[in-house]
Amino acid sequence: MSHDPNCLFCKIVAGQIPSRKVYEDDQLLAFHDIHPWAPVHVLIIPKLHIASMAELEDTHAGLMGQMAVLAPRLMRELGVTNGFRTVINTGQDGGQEVYHLHMHVMGGPRPWAKG
């Protein structure tokens, strides 16, 4: 599996940096965001290092599908019942801050801090 030793999220995947995990399998890791915008705010990341959505290839279609299917499951498990938001920031102009593909999944009662 591709890994970038300088990437914050790769370090989380490797267990070098702690996280509040909510899900893990051989392909994906999901954990609570350390700066949440909503009452429930998790990040879903592939364990494979992909810098951004702009670098996806046809071979990543299944991985993206797994991320999309996991999002509603996690929201249900975390008690979000009235809808949620998914966001994938891509590149500098898209607001991406950590260059490892990640999906924000946010829910819970409004108003939210952002978004």
Secondary structure, 3 states (H helix, E strand, C coil): CCCCCCCHHHHHHCCCCCCCEEEECCCEEEEECCCCCCCEEEEEEECCCCCCHHHCCHHHHHHHHHHHHHHHHHHHHCCCCCCEEEECCCCCCCCCCCCCCCEEEEECCCCCCCC
